[in-house]
């Protein structure tokens, strides 16, 4: 039986309105400035702020198409502050005219502002990525037998798109911004890489769940296929959750949001790891390696037991994660009983430390490539840029 799919709900970052014309003049920018362009940019920013704010309303469906269009409009207008309008390989001479704050999501808010438009662009990309992940978290509980395939594909795509945006934001910050001691923890390359891995882990898990449903449909029709592929898929999901946890932990803070996402990644890694050993047992059992199958299933039980004990000790563990680990424990125990019924003698042999020792991983989830939108050529020309 498939385990329940528990996805993480992220607090959105606060994105504030900006009066670009006033900000530029206040911080010593050019007096002769294109106020019309600044007005357009201010309006595009305000529209995006309203869209982000609307997604936080309870029971509201997150419309990613509208958000994506709003973000593209803003970044396209901002483009002249990022790169030369006629040579995208050259940083804009105006990238330092505006100060931007980084709206925190998981960590404590800081008062640090960076006068770097790449910093501001990355902030928006990360917030859109969080909206993509929250869209998946919102949609999965509404799955029905008739909508299962469509919703799982939609959520998989949303998680992959989130990973691509996080990857782009990290690349912009790494290439064009200087990390400082007072920079918020969330702009650290490891933190953003950890969020990217978490998005990919969720996408990989959704791919596994979809493949598992397809396999169950085949078996209902009398068709049967060895479970190696499913084993590889769930194992890779566990690996990605582990990688996310290790990256997010590198700059660990005591902030509640940061601790929540660490707890989530750790528990999900344990549940997926337990399930991967259970499926490994099925592979071994079908190859008549009965002793190894039993040992794999018992190891799956031990992994689930350890994670469940840890979850029960921590009162902050959400009930959904506890239910997931309970389900993982029951699934592993069911495989132990299955193999026990089918085999009266369990031979002694050394159990590999990891499923990877027996099967290479099957990578399904990859970031959906994200790029900055092309510059708004109606606003940004060489003549405007050179004012």
C-alpha positions in Angstrom: 0.0 0.0 0.0 1.3 3.5 -0.8 2.2 5.7 2.2 0.3 9.0 2.6 2.0 11.9 0.8 2.9 14.6 3.3 4.3 17.8 1.7 5.7 20.8 3.6 3.8 24.1 3.7 6.2 27.1 3.6 5.6 30.5 5.1 5.8 32.9 2.3 8.5 35.7 2.3 7.3 39.2 2.8 7.6 41.2 -0.4 7.1 45.0 0.1 6.2 47.7 -2.4 9.0 50.0 -3.6 8.8 53.5 -5.1 11.8 53.2 -7.4 12.0 56.8 -8.4 12.0 58.0 -4.8 14.4 55.3 -3.7 16.9 56.1 -6.4 16.9 59.8 -5.6 17.0 59.3 -1.9 20.1 57.1 -2.1 22.0 59.5 -4.3 21.0 58.2 -7.7 20.9 60.2 -10.9 18.8 63.4 -10.7 17.9 63.2 -14.4 16.1 60.0 -14.3 13.3 58.4 -16.4 10.4 58.8 -14.0 8.0 57.1 -16.4 10.1 53.9 -16.4 10.4 54.0 -12.6 6.6 54.4 -12.4 6.1 51.3 -14.6 8.6 49.4 -12.4 6.9 50.5 -9.2 3.5 49.4 -10.6 4.8 46.0 -11.7 6.3 45.5 -8.2 3.0 46.5 -6.5 1.0 44.1 -8.7 3.4 41.2 -7.8 3.1 42.2 -4.1 -0.7 41.9 -4.3 -0.4 38.5 -6.0 1.9 37.1 -3.3 -0.3 38.5 -0.6 -3.4 36.9 -2.1 -1.8 33.5 -2.1 -1.6 33.6 1.7 -5.4 33.9 2.0 -6.9 30.9 3.6 -8.7 28.4 1.3 -7.5 30.3 -1.8 -6.2 28.3 -4.7 -2.7 29.5 -5.8 -2.9 30.3 -9.5 0.7 29.7 -10.6 0.0 31.0 -14.2 -1.0 34.4 -12.9 1.9 34.5 -10.4 4.3 33.5 -13.1 3.1 36.2 -15.5 3.3 38.8 -12.7 6.9 37.8 -11.8 8.0 37.8 -15.5 6.5 41.3 -16.0 8.3 42.6 -12.9 11.7 41.0 -13.7 11.5 42.0 -17.3 11.0 45.6 -16.3 13.8 45.3 -13.7 16.2 43.9 -16.3 18.0 47.2 -16.9 19.1 47.1 -13.3 20.6 43.6 -13.8 22.2 43.6 -17.2 23.1 45.9 -20.1 19.9 46.0 -22.3 21.9 45.2 -25.5 24.5 42.9 -23.9 23.1 40.4 -21.4 26.6 39.3 -20.5 27.5 42.7 -18.8 26.2 43.6 -15.4 24.2 46.8 -15.4 26.0 49.9 -14.1 22.7 50.7 -12.2 22.5 47.4 -10.3 23.5 49.2 -7.0 21.0 52.1 -7.1 18.3 50.4 -5.0 18.4 48.8 -1.6 16.4 45.5 -1.1 15.5 43.7 2.0 15.4 39.9 2.0 12.0 38.8 3.2 12.5 35.8 5.5 10.4 32.6 5.3 12.0 30.0 7.6 14.6 32.0 9.5 14.3 35.1 11.7 13.9 38.4 10.0 17.0 40.6 9.7 17.3 44.3 9.0 20.1 43.8 6.5 19.5 45.4 3.1 21.7 45.0 0.0 21.9 47.6 -2.7 22.1 45.0 -5.4 19.2 44.4 -7.9 20.3 40.7 -8.3 19.6 40.3 -4.6 16.1 41.7 -5.2 15.5 39.5 -8.2 16.6 36.3 -6.3 14.2 37.3 -3.5 11.3 37.2 -5.9 12.4 34.0 -7.5 12.6 32.2 -4.1 9.1 33.4 -3.1 7.6 32.1 -6.4 9.3 28.8 -5.7 7.7 28.6 -2.3 4.3 29.4 -3.9 4.9 26.4 -6.3 5.7 24.1 -3.4 2.6 25.4 -1.4 0.5 24.8 -4.5 1.5 21.1 -4.5 1.0 20.9 -0.7 -2.5 22.4 -1.2 -3.5 20.1 -4.1 -2.4 16.7 -2.9 -5.1 16.2 -0.2 -7.8 16.8 -2.9 -6.8 13.6 -4.8 -9.6 11.3 -5.8 -9.5 8.1 -7.9 -10.6 10.1 -11.0 -8.2 13.0 -10.5 -5.2 11.1 -9.0 -3.1 11.0 -12.2 -3.7 14.6 -13.2 -3.1 16.1 -9.7 0.1 14.0 -9.1 1.5 15.2 -12.5 0.5 18.8 -11.6 2.2 18.6 -8.2 5.3 16.9 -9.6 5.6 19.8 -12.2 5.1 22.4 -9.5 7.9 20.9 -7.3 10.3 20.7 -10.3 9.6 24.3 -11.3 10.3 25.3 -7.7 13.6 23.5 -7.9 14.5 25.3 -11.1 13.7 28.8 -9.6 15.7 28.1 -6.5 18.6 26.9 -8.6 18.5 30.2 -10.7 18.2 32.3 -7.5 21.2 30.6 -6.0 23.2 31.1 -9.2 22.3 34.8 -9.4 23.4 35.4 -5.8 26.6 33.4 -6.2 27.7 35.1 -9.4 26.6 38.7 -8.7 26.3 39.3 -4.9 28.8 39.4 -2.1 27.8 37.3 0.9 28.5 39.1 4.2 28.5 38.1 7.8 25.3 40.0 8.3 23.5 38.5 5.3 20.4 36.5 6.2 20.9 32.7 6.6 18.4 32.1 3.8 20.6 33.7 1.1 23.5 31.3 1.9 24.2 29.0 -1.1 23.9 25.9 1.1 20.5 26.9 2.4 19.1 27.6 -1.1 20.7 24.3 -2.4 18.9 22.6 0.5 15.6 24.0 -0.5 16.2 22.9 -4.1 17.0 19.4 -2.9 13.8 19.4 -0.8 11.8 20.4 -3.8 13.4 17.6 -5.9 12.8 15.1 -3.1 9.1 15.9 -3.1 9.0 15.7 -6.9 10.8 12.3 -6.8 8.4 11.0 -4.2 5.4 12.1 -6.3 7.0 10.3 -9.3 7.4 7.2 -7.2 3.8 7.4 -6.0 2.5 7.7 -9.5 4.7 4.8 -10.7 3.4 2.7 -7.8 -0.2 3.5 -8.8 0.5 2.5 -12.3 2.0 -0.8 -11.2 -1.0 -1.6 -9.0 -3.2 -1.0 -12.0 -1.1 -3.5 -14.1 -1.3 -6.1 -11.4 -5.1 -5.7 -11.2 -5.1 -6.6 -14.9 -3.0 -9.7 -14.3 0.2 -8.1 -15.5 3.3 -8.3 -13.3 6.6 -6.5 -13.4 9.6 -6.8 -11.1 9.7 -4.1 -8.4 13.3 -3.0 -9.1 12.2 0.3 -10.7 10.0 1.2 -7.7 12.9 0.4 -5.4 15.2 2.7 -7.2 12.7 5.5 -7.3 11.9 5.5 -3.6 15.5 5.1 -2.7 16.5 8.2 -4.6 13.7 10.1 -2.9 15.3 9.1 0.5 18.7 10.2 -0.7 17.4 13.6 -1.8 15.6 14.2 1.6 18.9 13.3 3.3 20.8 15.7 1.1 18.3 18.5 1.8 18.5 17.9 5.6 22.3 18.0 5.6 22.5 21.2 3.5 19.8 23.0 5.5 21.5 22.0 8.7 24.9 23.6 7.8 23.8 27.1 8.9 21.2 25.9 11.5 19.3 28.5 13.5 16.9 28.3 16.3 14.1 29.8 14.3 10.9 27.8 14.5 10.5 27.7 10.7 14.1 26.4 10.2 13.6 23.7 12.8 10.3 22.7 11.3 11.8 22.2 7.8 14.7 20.2 9.3 12.3 18.0 11.2 10.3 17.5 8.1 13.3 16.5 5.9 14.6 14.2 8.6 11.3 12.3 9.1 10.6 12.1 5.4 14.1 10.7 4.7 13.5 8.0 7.4 10.0 7.1 6.0 11.4 6.8 2.4 14.4 4.9 3.6 12.3 2.4 5.4 10.1 2.0 2.4 13.1 1.5 0.1 14.3 -1.4 2.2 10.8 -2.9 2.1 10.8 -2.8 -1.7 14.3 -4.2 -1.7 12.9 -7.1 0.2 10.3 -7.6 -2.6 13.1 -7.7 -5.2 15.0 -10.3 -3.2 11.9 -12.3 -2.5 11.0 -12.6 -6.1 14.6 -13.7 -6.8 14.1 -16.5 -4.2 16.7 -14.9 -1.9 14.3 -15.4 1.0 16.8 -14.8 3.8 17.9 -11.5 2.4 14.3 -10.5 1.8 13.5 -11.1 5.5 16.5 -9.1 6.7 15.6 -6.2 4.4 12.1 -6.1 5.8 13.3 -6.2 9.4 15.7 -3.4 8.7 12.8 -1.4 7.3 10.9 -2.0 10.5 13.9 -0.9 12.6 14.3 2.3 10.6 10.6 3.2 11.0 10.7 2.3 14.7 13.7 4.6 15.4 12.2 7.5 13.5 8.8 7.0 15.2 10.4 6.9 18.7 12.2 10.2 17.9 8.9 11.7 16.6 7.0 10.8 19.7 9.7 12.3 21.9 9.5 15.6 20.1 6.1 17.1 20.8 6.5 19.6 17.9 6.4 16.8 15.3 3.2 17.3 13.3 0.5 14.6 13.5 0.8 14.1 9.8 4.4 13.1 10.0 3.7 10.8 12.9 0.9 9.2 10.9 3.3 8.8 7.9 5.9 7.0 10.1 3.2 4.8 11.6 2.1 3.9 8.1 5.8 3.2 7.2 6.1 0.9 10.2 2.9 -1.0 9.4 4.0 -1.4 5.7 7.4 -2.8 6.8 5.8 -5.1 9.3 3.4 -6.4 6.7 6.3 -7.3 4.5 8.0 -9.1 7.4 4.8 -11.2 7.9 4.6 -11.8 4.2 8.1 -13.1 3.9 7.7 -15.1 7.1 4.7 -16.9 5.7 6.5 -17.7 2.5 9.8 -18.9 4.1 10.2 -21.1 7.1 14.0 -20.8 7.2 16.0 -17.6 7.2 19.6 -18.0 6.2 22.3 -15.8 7.8 24.1 -13.3 5.6 25.4 -9.8 5.9 22.9 -7.1 5.2 24.2 -4.3 3.0 24.4 -0.9 4.6 22.2 0.7 2.0 20.0 -0.2 -0.9 22.5 1.5 -3.2 24.8 -1.4 -2.6 22.4 -3.6 -4.5 20.7 -1.3 -7.0 21.8 2.0 -8.5 19.3 4.9 -7.9 16.8 5.9 -10.5 16.7 9.6 -10.9 13.3 10.9 -12.0 13.1 14.4 -10.5 15.2 17.2 -12.1 14.8 20.9 -11.8 12.7 22.5 -14.5 15.2 25.0 -16.1 14.4 28.6 -15.1 15.7 31.7 -16.8 15.2 35.4 -16.4 12.6 36.8 -18.8 13.9 38.9 -21.7 14.2 42.6 -21.0 11.3 44.9 -21.7 12.6 46.5 -24.9 9.8 49.1 -24.9 11.3 50.6 -21.7 15.0 49.6 -21.8 17.0 50.9 -24.7 20.7 51.9 -24.9 19.6 55.5 -25.0 17.6 55.2 -21.8 20.3 53.1 -20.1 23.0 55.7 -21.0 21.0 58.7 -19.5 
